[in-house]
Amino acid sequence: MSARIVLQQADISRALTRIAHEILESNRGAGDLVLLGIPTRGVYLAARLAALLEEFSGQEVPVGSLDITMYRDDLGRIPTRSPRPTSIPAGGIDGKTVILADDVLYSGRTIRAALDALGDIGRPRAVRLATLVDRGHRELPIRPDFVGKNLPSSKSERINVELVEIDGEDRVTIGETL
């Protein structure tokens, strides 16, 4: 089965715009927000959200990245991956509302690892989760606060997010795993 496109560039842009507005509404503005993207594609989504938040609020929102490689509970089962840099904005995360940004939410294990990593860095006032795609199949009691698209899928399907910064175009596809 070939992959079918479920989101194109305009859909992704619209979803991120909606998420940015939802973040501003739930936080009552951009004050004390910090966006942290989970590598790889979550970092680019966090940067896009930060730009939109600044455009809509007139206030710069600090953005960084949070590598969760060494916090994963499946390190022995997955191919070795080199840790990526963690970049925390100069103001830190203590007392702030941290928005974690990721491309696809699946089992919840990546987010559990991100919460563990955050605990080693500081103590945010609150942590919220923004994801471009929520595909279901949770193994942990984790749910996103902000979702671009709920995309029910079978466990045999693969959701592939492509972003212009890495892949040359914006799109989300779904197809059978090999």
N, C-alpha and C positions, 0 to 999 in steps of 0.2 A: 504494500500500500504506500502510495506517495503521500508526503506531508501536505496537509491543506492549510492555507493561510486563514487564521482566525482574527488577527488584528493587523492592520496596515499602519503606515506612518501616521495618518490623520487620526485613526482610532487611538493609538498610543498617546499622541499629543493631547487629544481630548480627555483621555483617562487621567493623565498626569495633571492637567489643568483642574479637573474635578477634584482629584486627591488634594491638590494644593489648597483649593478653596475649603475643602472639608477640614484640613489641618488648621487653617486659620480660624474657622468657625469654632472648632472644638477647643482650641487653645485660647480663644478670644484675642487673636492677634499673633504676631510673630515674636513677642517678647519671651526670652528665656528658652527659645527653641534651639536645638542642635540636631542636625541631620547626620547620620552615620550610615554609609552604604556598606553592604556586605559584598566583598569581591566575588565575582568580577563585575557583573553587570549592575549589581546594586549600587556600586560606587557612582556609575554614570547616571543612574536614575536619581540618586540623592542629589547630585550636582544639578540636574535638570529641575528637580523639585525646589531646590534652594533658589535657583534663578527665578522660578515662577513665584515663590513666596515673596521674594524681594520686589518683583514687579507689582504684585497685587497689594502688598502692605507698605511698600516704601522703606522697609527695614531689612538690612542685610541679615541673613541667617547663616551662622557658621556651619560648615559642612566638612566632613572627614570620612575616614574609612575604618572599618573594624574587621580585622582578620580573625577568623574563628578556627583556622586549621587545627591548631593544637588543642582545641576544646571539643573537637568532634568525638562522638562515642563510637565511630566506625573506622577509626584510623587503621586498625588491623585488617579491615575488609576491603578498603578502597585503594586504588593505586596511590602511591606516594605523590603528594602535591607539595610544592614549595610554598612555605608561608609567604603571604603578601604583607606589605607594610601596613601597620595600623597608624592612622593619622588622626589625632584628636585635636580639635581646634584649640587655640591658645587659652580661651576662657575655661577649658575643661568641661566636664559634664556634671559636676557636683551641683545639686539643687536645680538642675535644668530639666526640661522635658526633652528627652531624646527620642527622635523618630528614627527607627531602624528601617532602612530601605533595602528590599530584595526583589529579584525579578519574579521568582516562582515560589509559592508556598505549597509544600507537599506534605511530608510527614510531620514537620514541626521540629525536627532534630537540629537543623541549621540554626533556627531561632533559639532553641534551648542552649546551644553552644554560644550564640551571641550574647545571651543573658549572662552566662557564666563569664565570658570575656569582659563584659561591662562591669561586673562585680569586682574584677581585679583592677579596673581603671579608676573607678570612683562610685559615687552614690547619687544617681540622678533622682530628681523628685518623682518623675514618672517615665515610663518607657512605653512607646506606642510603636505599632508595626504598620508600615505601608508596603504593599506588594502589588506589582503590576498584574500578576495572575495568581488566583487561588484555585488550585486544581482539586482540592479535597484530599481524602485518604489520610487524615491525621492519625498519628500514632501517639501524640501527646496532646494534653489539653491546652492548645495554643490556637488563637484565632487572630486574624488581622483586624486592625482598627480602620484601615483605609485600603480599599481594593479597587484596582482598575477594572478587572473582569473576573467574575466567577466562571470557571471553565470546567464543568464536570468532565471527568475523563476516566478511562479504565487504567488499571495499574500497568497494563501492557502498552499503553500509549506513552509517548514522550512529548513533552511541551518544550519547544525550542524558542527562546527569546533571542532575537538578533537586534543589535543596536548599531546605529550608524557609526558611533565612535570606535567600534571594534570590527563590526561585520560589514560596514559599508552601506547598510540600509536598516530601517526600522521595520520589524515585523515579528509576529508571533505565529508559529506553526504548530500543528499537532499531527502526529503520525505514529505508526506502530514502531516499537523498538525492534532492533534486529535480533 
